[in-house]
Amino acid sequence: MDTQPLYDLAPIARLMLLGVVLALGPIAWVWLRSRRAEPAQRLRLLTLVTLFLTFDLVLFGAFTRLTDSGLGCPDWPGCYGSASPIGASASIAAAQEAMPFGPVTFPKAWIEMIHRYLATAVGVLILVLAINSTLARRQLPMSLWWPWVTLIWVCVQGAFGALTVTMKLFPAIVTLHLLGGLGLLALLRAQSVAYAHALPGAVGAVPVPSTLRLALVGVFALLWLQVALGGWVSTNYAVLACRDFPTCQGSWWPDMDLREGFTLWRELGQARSGDSIPFAALTAIHYVHRLAAYVVLAALIWLAWRLWRVEGLRAGAKGLLILAGWQLVSGLSNVVLEWPLVAAVAHTGGAAALVVLMTGLLARTRASTTPVRALSTPMPQASR
């Protein structure tokens, strides 16, 4: 009987050391590029680098989940009490021999541990950001709220990563872990804008009508709801419950069990009773996400139309249109091509990019009661 404990903190010092080593590269690059720059400029550059690496981490997390590698190392934070699959080779070999296509194999163990290494490096970078922001606080006309909340957030995110493993891919925990990763992207993006506004001679936030500001908040809330629904689809493996489009199982309103589908606290693949989750529940999970996608797609196009006419926000409007199209194409590809890995990761990446873009738009704008200058250039018409 395998008596490996779920939590084994023995390798944590080695993992932290490896995270420091991995983080030294980006830190050295930022220092070389900005050693003569203002503190705000240097911290902004480090924040953007951390944002980029966190985006990559979110994509690799999706790859880890989609390749069924989430339990490649069934304990946390190491792998069978070791800091790498090399030290755990005997245990992994035994598990792989017992179940050649099971959750523990050498490729899956490496995927899972690389994900943890990257997460540790990102945590180190965020810690460096918080410390340097505090040291330069007298030279930064901004609150230290952003870097320290981001540091607390990444610690909580690490705890959810541990629960993802120890609770055996519990759908609610995995979905919260995904949302936490996107929340970390949002915090870093807001932080980068705050540093930009702190630069000497910075223009500051773009004034927009209060109605447009409210529209930004409303569409952003819709986006988060849709991301949560998409995470629920993925973590319950409900993507292939509907293999046709625009109908589902040949119907505009297929047989759905909404109650079982949206029972949040249950084991993976199980209903509330402990039996296998019915297919109608998986259909409900998939189809609700699809119906919500129509609403969010329309909202993004409408918001882009509103933003297009505000000077300084035209690029954001273009980005919304591009990402809305990206999500439509990658989402359809998941259905009609039966969930290819590339399309599934691309769909997660599109959602993450939308969160970053929308956060930036919110952070770069402020409500204004005075008339806002609009661009005279109309929205481009769709080609006939």
KENUZA-460048 format. One record per residue (C-alpha): z, y, x; residue in one letter. Coordinates in steps of 0.05 Angstrom, whole numbers, padded with zeros to 5 digits, always signed. Last residue first. Layout:
ZYXA/...
//
This chain:
-00956+00843-00391R/-00914+00866-00332S/-00843+00886-00350A/-00833+00960-00350Q/-00797+00993-00293P/-00738+01035-00316M/-00755+01108-00320P/-00753+01157-00262T/-00721+01222-00284S/-00655+01206-00251L/-00593+01229-00287A/-00543+01282-00267R/-00476+01271-00302V/-00450+01320-00353P/-00375+01334-00345T/-00324+01287-00376T/-00322+01242-00315S/-00301+01170-00305A/-00301+01147-00234R/-00351+01105-00195T/-00353+01070-00127R/-00297+01020-00141A/-00328+00998-00206L/-00397+00991-00176L/-00369+00953-00116G/-00331+00905-00161T/-00395+00893-00201M/-00433+00877-00138L/-00381+00830-00109V/-00371+00794-00175V/-00447+00788-00183L/-00453+00759-00113A/-00401+00706-00129A/-00438+00686-00192A/-00503+00682-00154G/-00470+00640-00100G/-00444+00591-00152T/-00514+00584-00181H/-00543+00575-00111A/-00493+00519-00098V/-00516+00483-00161A/-00590+00496-00147A/-00584+00467-00076V/-00545+00406-00099L/-00594+00386-00153P/-00563+00384-00223W/-00612+00346-00266E/-00677+00384-00251L/-00681+00411-00322V/-00607+00430-00327V/-00588+00454-00257N/-00656+00488-00251S/-00641+00528-00315L/-00578+00555-00283G/-00614+00572-00218S/-00668+00610-00255V/-00622+00648-00302L/-00572+00662-00247Q/-00625+00690-00201W/-00654+00733-00258G/-00585+00763-00270A/-00578+00772-00195L/-00643+00812-00190I/-00627+00855-00251L/-00557+00870-00227L/-00582+00887-00158G/-00633+00935-00186K/-00579+00971-00226A/-00535+00975-00163G/-00593+01006-00124A/-00601+01058-00180R/-00528+01078-00176L/-00532+01142-00134G/-00562+01185-00189E/-00549+01155-00257V/-00611+01135-00296R/-00613+01063-00273W/-00539+01052-00291L/-00552+01049-00365R/-00612+01002-00359W/-00572+00959-00311A/-00517+00955-00363L/-00566+00932-00416W/-00594+00878-00370I/-00524+00855-00352L/-00502+00853-00425A/-00564+00812-00445A/-00549+00761-00390L/-00476+00759-00409V/-00492+00745-00483V/-00543+00691-00466Y/-00495+00660-00415A/-00441+00654-00469A/-00486+00606-00507L/-00497+00565-00444R/-00423+00562-00427H/-00408+00541-00498V/-00461+00487-00492Y/-00433+00455-00429H/-00360+00450-00450I/-00379+00428-00520A/-00425+00374-00493T/-00369+00349-00448L/-00324+00344-00510A/-00379+00307-00548A/-00381+00257-00491F/-00310+00237-00505P/-00257+00244-00450I/-00233+00176-00429S/-00166+00158-00459D/-00101+00193-00437G/-00087+00219-00507S/-00103+00291-00485R/-00171+00268-00462A/-00185+00243-00392Q/-00242+00254-00342G/-00199+00296-00295L/-00127+00298-00319E/-00105+00345-00373R/-00081+00416-00383W/-00139+00457-00409L/-00157+00425-00475T/-00223+00461-00482F/-00269+00401-00489G/-00219+00363-00531E/-00215+00418-00584R/-00288+00437-00579L/-00314+00367-00595D/-00388+00379-00601M/-00446+00345-00636D/-00507+00387-00620P/-00524+00455-00651W/-00595+00474-00632W/-00612+00400-00627S/-00655+00357-00582G/-00596+00336-00538Q/-00585+00409-00525C/-00639+00458-00544T/-00666+00513-00499P/-00671+00471-00456F/-00660+00397-00444D/-00610+00356-00403R/-00547+00376-00440C/-00485+00336-00419A/-00514+00339-00349L/-00473+00398-00327V/-00408+00370-00355A/-00377+00349-00288Y/-00308+00372-00312N/-00299+00417-00251T/-00370+00443-00259S/-00367+00460-00333V/-00298+00492-00326W/-00323+00533-00268G/-00380+00557-00311G/-00332+00576-00367L/-00288+00614-00317A/-00350+00649-00289V/-00370+00668-00360Q/-00302+00698-00375L/-00305+00736-00309W/-00374+00763-00327L/-00350+00785-00396L/-00293+00824-00363A/-00343+00857-00316F/-00387+00875-00376V/-00328+00909-00408G/-00305+00946-00346V/-00375+00972-00331L/-00384+00992-00404A/-00319+01032-00401L/-00346+01069-00341R/-00410+01081-00379L/-00371+01110-00438T/-00330+01153-00391S/-00393+01185-00366P/-00404+01174-00291V/-00378+01210-00229P/-00396+01176-00164V/-00335+01163-00121A/-00327+01198-00054G/-00376+01235-00010V/-00345+01214+00056A/-00341+01270+00107G/-00288+01235+00149P/-00282+01162+00127L/-00228+01146+00075A/-00280+01134+00020H/-00311+01079+00063A/-00242+01048+00073Y/-00231+01046-00003A/-00301+01016-00012V/-00284+00960+00037S/-00218+00947+00001Q/-00254+00940-00066A/-00301+00890-00035R/-00243+00852-00004L/-00206+00849-00070L/-00268+00825-00108A/-00282+00771-00057L/-00210+00747-00063L/-00218+00744-00138G/-00279+00701-00128L/-00237+00652-00087G/-00182+00655-00139G/-00231+00639-00195L/-00253+00577-00157L/-00181+00556-00145H/-00166+00569-00219L/-00223+00522-00237T/-00197+00469-00189V/-00127+00475-00218I/-00151+00470-00290A/-00195+00410-00274P/-00142+00369-00236F/-00180+00349-00173L/-00128+00297-00151K/-00064+00338-00161M/-00050+00335-00086T/-00120+00358-00067V/-00130+00416-00115T/-00056+00432-00107L/-00065+00446-00033A/-00124+00492-00048G/-00081+00526-00101F/-00029+00540-00047A/-00084+00569-00002G/-00105+00616-00058Q/-00033+00639-00064V/-00034+00656+00010C/-00102+00690+00001V/-00074+00733-00055W/-00013+00755-00014I/-00060+00779+00041L/-00105+00814-00008T/-00044+00848-00039V/-00026+00871+00031W/-00095+00898+00048P/-00106+00935-00019W/-00037+00967-00029W/-00037+01002+00038L/-00057+01065+00001S/-00109+01113+00028M/-00114+01174+00072P/-00116+01130+00134L/-00094+01160+00201Q/-00020+01153+00188R/-00030+01082+00162R/-00063+01059+00227A/-00010+01007+00244L/-00006+00985+00171T/-00081+00977+00166S/-00080+00938+00231N/-00028+00889+00204I/-00064+00879+00137A/-00132+00870+00169L/-00104+00820+00220V/-00073+00780+00163L/-00140+00781+00127I/-00175+00755+00189L/-00123+00699+00197V/-00133+00678+00125G/-00208+00676+00135V/-00197+00630+00195A/-00153+00584+00155T/-00205+00579+00100A/-00258+00562+00150L/-00215+00506+00179Y/-00199+00481+00109R/-00273+00477+00090H/-00287+00442+00156I/-00233+00392+00136M/-00264+00376+00069E/-00334+00368+00098I/-00308+00325+00155W/-00270+00279+00107A/-00331+00273+00063K/-00375+00252+00121P/-00322+00201+00145F/-00310+00171+00077T/-00253+00180+00027V/-00272+00192-00046P/-00304+00124-00056G/-00374+00100-00039F/-00354+00049+00014P/-00289+00034-00023M/-00244-00014+00018A/-00285-00003+00081E/-00283+00072+00071Q/-00207+00072+00062A/-00198+00030+00125A/-00246+00074+00165A/-00210+00137+00141I/-00143+00109+00162S/-00169+00089+00231A/-00207+00154+00241S/-00148+00199+00226A/-00144+00231+00295G/-00219+00244+00293I/-00215+00267+00220P/-00179+00329+00244S/-00109+00360+00247A/-00076+00293+00235S/-00025+00272+00182G/-00076+00231+00143Y/-00122+00291+00145C/-00086+00357+00151G/-00061+00409+00102P/-00054+00369+00057W/-00065+00297+00038D/-00124+00258+00008P/-00174+00277+00062C/-00243+00269+00032G/-00209+00285-00034L/-00251+00347-00048G/-00312+00314-00018S/-00347+00299-00083D/-00412+00329-00056T/-00408+00383-00110L/-00336+00401-00094R/-00348+00410-00020T/-00413+00447-00032F/-00376+00494-00080A/-00323+00505-00026G/-00379+00518+00024F/-00406+00572-00022L/-00337+00603-00030V/-00327+00600+00046L/-00394+00635+00057D/-00371+00691+00011F/-00305+00693+00050T/-00345+00699+00115L/-00384+00758+00087F/-00321+00791+00060L/-00286+00782+00127T/-00345+00816+00162V/-00342+00872+00110L/-00268+00880+00120T/-00275+00883+00196L/-00328+00937+00188L/-00284+00976+00141R/-00225+00970+00189L/-00267+00998+00246R/-00294+01055+00203Q/-00224+01072+00177A/-00195+01070+00247P/-00249+01120+00272E/-00299+01091+00320A/-00295+01083+00395R/-00280+01008+00395R/-00327+00998+00336S/-00380+00947+00357R/-00339+00914+00412L/-00278+00909+00367W/-00318+00881+00309V/-00349+00828+00353W/-00281+00809+00383A/-00251+00801+00313I/-00310+00760+00289P/-00303+00712+00348G/-00227+00710+00349L/-00225+00684+00278A/-00246+00614+00298L/-00192+00610+00352V/-00139+00637+00304V/-00159+00584+00252G/-00154+00530+00305L/-00084+00553+00322L/-00066+00552+00248M/-00092+00481+00242L/-00053+00460+00304R/+00011+00490+00275A/-00002+00457+00208I/-00011+00387+00236P/+00060+00362+00218A/+00061+00394+00149L/+00046+00329+00112D/+00041+00340+00037Y/+00011+00283-00004L/+00051+00231+00035P/+00012+00171+00063Q/+00045+00109+00034T/-00019+00070+00025D/+00000+00000+00000M/
//
